[in-house]
Amino acid sequence: MHDRPRVPTLSLTRIVLSCGRSVELTELRLTPTYGDMPAGYPCRAVNDLRIRALLHTAAGLSPTVPVHLIPPPREYPDQYAGAFGPVETLPRVACVGRFSSMPLAPAKDPVAHRSGLTVIWFQPTTRVPDPYDTDPALRQVDWTSLAQDYELEGLPYGP
């Protein structure tokens, strides 16, 4: 039997986390990790600046939910170390994804509330995470301690 949602959704994809919770990827921004790098080379200082910029951007995208960074793998190719230290590279694509799921608090109405989390991760390709072949680090996100419930806006209430 296939694991399908009962109602079709308009999300980009659905991922089942290691804890068993199903989360929907509702927004995804992909950028080249070094697309706007000034003169120089990839090193720890450049990478840390890039990560800080992504955290700032992610916080502005959806202020109603927290932001979580999955620490990126850092590689040290055997290249000449310049003035800023050894060459250090990150995967070539920086991803900022907005995820949502059922509310964390069981007492909240699942029609009017969701839980959400914005996640930053790095990957080697521009591929949207696949429901059946998602990066293990993304599947390991601790939703219950990182996500936050929020109320959906624009829903009609009352008689």
C-alpha positions as CSV (number, residue, x, y, z in Angstrom):
1,M,0.0,0.0,0.0
2,H,1.2,3.5,-0.8
3,D,1.6,6.2,1.8
4,R,-0.6,8.9,0.3
5,P,-2.3,11.9,1.8
6,R,-6.1,11.6,1.9
7,V,-6.5,15.0,0.4
8,P,-4.3,16.3,-2.4
9,T,-2.1,19.1,-1.2
10,L,-0.4,22.0,-3.1
11,S,3.0,21.6,-1.5
12,L,6.2,20.9,-3.4
13,T,6.7,17.6,-1.7
14,R,5.9,15.6,1.4
15,I,8.6,14.1,3.6
16,V,8.2,11.7,6.5
17,L,10.7,12.5,9.2
18,S,12.5,9.8,11.2
19,C,10.1,10.4,14.1
20,G,7.2,9.4,11.8
21,R,5.7,12.9,11.4
22,S,4.8,13.9,7.8
23,V,5.8,17.4,6.8
24,E,5.0,19.4,3.7
25,L,7.5,21.5,1.9
26,T,5.5,24.6,1.1
27,E,8.2,27.0,-0.2
28,L,11.7,26.4,-1.4
29,R,14.4,28.8,-2.4
30,L,17.6,27.5,-4.0
31,T,20.7,29.6,-4.5
32,P,24.2,28.8,-5.6
33,T,26.4,28.7,-2.5
34,Y,29.1,30.9,-4.1
35,G,27.0,32.7,-6.7
36,D,27.6,36.2,-5.3
37,M,31.0,35.6,-3.7
38,P,33.3,38.6,-4.0
39,A,36.9,38.2,-5.2
40,G,38.6,35.6,-3.2
41,Y,38.1,31.9,-2.6
42,P,35.9,29.7,-0.5
43,C,37.2,29.5,3.1
44,R,35.8,29.3,6.6
45,A,35.3,33.1,6.9
46,V,33.4,33.3,3.5
47,N,31.3,30.2,4.4
48,D,30.4,31.6,7.8
49,L,29.3,34.9,6.2
50,R,27.2,33.0,3.7
51,I,25.5,31.0,6.5
52,R,24.8,34.1,8.5
53,A,23.2,35.8,5.4
54,L,21.0,32.7,4.8
55,L,19.9,32.7,8.5
56,H,19.0,36.4,8.2
57,T,17.1,35.9,4.9
58,A,15.2,32.8,6.3
59,A,14.1,34.7,9.4
60,G,12.6,37.4,7.2
61,L,10.8,35.0,4.9
62,S,8.4,33.7,7.5
63,P,8.6,35.5,10.9
64,T,5.9,33.4,12.4
65,V,8.0,30.2,12.5
66,P,11.5,29.5,13.8
67,V,14.6,28.9,11.6
68,H,16.8,25.8,11.9
69,L,20.2,25.3,10.2
70,I,21.4,21.8,9.4
71,P,25.1,22.2,9.8
72,P,26.6,21.7,6.3
73,P,29.4,19.3,5.5
74,R,32.7,21.2,5.0
75,E,35.3,19.8,2.7
76,Y,39.0,20.8,2.5
77,P,40.4,20.1,-0.9
78,D,44.1,19.8,-1.2
79,Q,44.7,23.4,-2.5
80,Y,47.0,26.2,-1.7
81,A,45.9,28.1,1.4
82,G,45.6,31.8,0.8
83,A,45.6,34.8,3.1
84,F,42.3,33.7,4.7
85,G,43.4,30.2,5.5
86,P,42.8,26.9,3.9
87,V,40.3,26.4,1.1
88,E,37.0,25.1,2.6
89,T,34.0,24.3,0.4
90,L,30.3,23.7,1.1
91,P,27.9,21.8,-1.2
92,R,27.1,24.0,-4.2
93,V,23.4,24.6,-3.6
94,A,22.1,26.5,-0.5
95,C,18.4,25.6,0.3
96,V,15.9,27.5,2.4
97,G,12.7,25.5,2.8
98,R,9.5,26.4,4.7
99,F,7.9,23.2,6.1
100,S,4.5,22.8,7.7
101,S,2.6,20.0,9.4
102,M,-0.2,19.3,11.8
103,P,-0.2,21.3,15.0
104,L,2.1,20.2,17.8
105,A,-0.5,20.9,20.5
106,P,-3.2,18.2,20.2
107,A,-5.9,20.7,21.5
108,K,-5.4,23.0,18.5
109,D,-7.9,22.8,15.7
110,P,-6.0,21.1,12.7
111,V,-8.1,23.1,10.3
112,A,-7.1,26.5,11.7
113,H,-3.6,25.7,13.0
114,R,-0.4,24.2,11.6
115,S,3.1,23.8,12.9
116,G,5.9,25.3,10.9
117,L,9.7,25.5,10.6
118,T,12.0,27.1,8.1
119,V,15.1,24.9,7.5
120,I,18.4,25.8,5.8
121,W,20.5,23.0,4.3
122,F,23.1,22.6,1.6
123,Q,23.0,19.9,-1.1
124,P,25.0,19.1,-4.3
125,T,22.2,19.5,-6.8
126,T,19.1,21.7,-7.4
127,R,16.8,18.7,-6.9
128,V,13.7,19.1,-4.7
129,P,13.8,16.7,-1.8
130,D,12.2,13.4,-2.7
131,P,9.7,11.8,-0.4
132,Y,11.5,8.4,-0.7
133,D,15.1,9.5,-1.0
134,T,15.5,12.5,1.3
135,D,18.9,13.5,2.8
136,P,19.1,11.8,6.2
137,A,20.1,15.0,7.9
138,L,16.8,16.6,6.7
139,R,14.8,13.6,7.8
140,Q,16.4,13.8,11.3
141,V,15.0,17.3,12.1
142,D,13.6,17.2,15.6
143,W,10.2,18.7,14.7
144,T,8.7,18.6,18.2
145,S,11.4,20.7,19.7
146,L,12.2,23.0,16.8
147,A,8.8,23.8,15.1
148,Q,6.2,26.1,16.4
149,D,2.4,26.2,16.1
150,Y,0.7,29.1,14.2
151,E,-2.8,30.1,13.2
152,L,-3.7,30.1,9.6
153,E,-4.8,33.5,8.3
154,G,-7.7,34.3,6.0
155,L,-10.0,31.4,7.1
156,P,-13.6,32.3,7.5
157,Y,-14.9,32.0,11.1
158,G,-18.2,32.3,12.6
159,P,-21.8,31.9,11.3
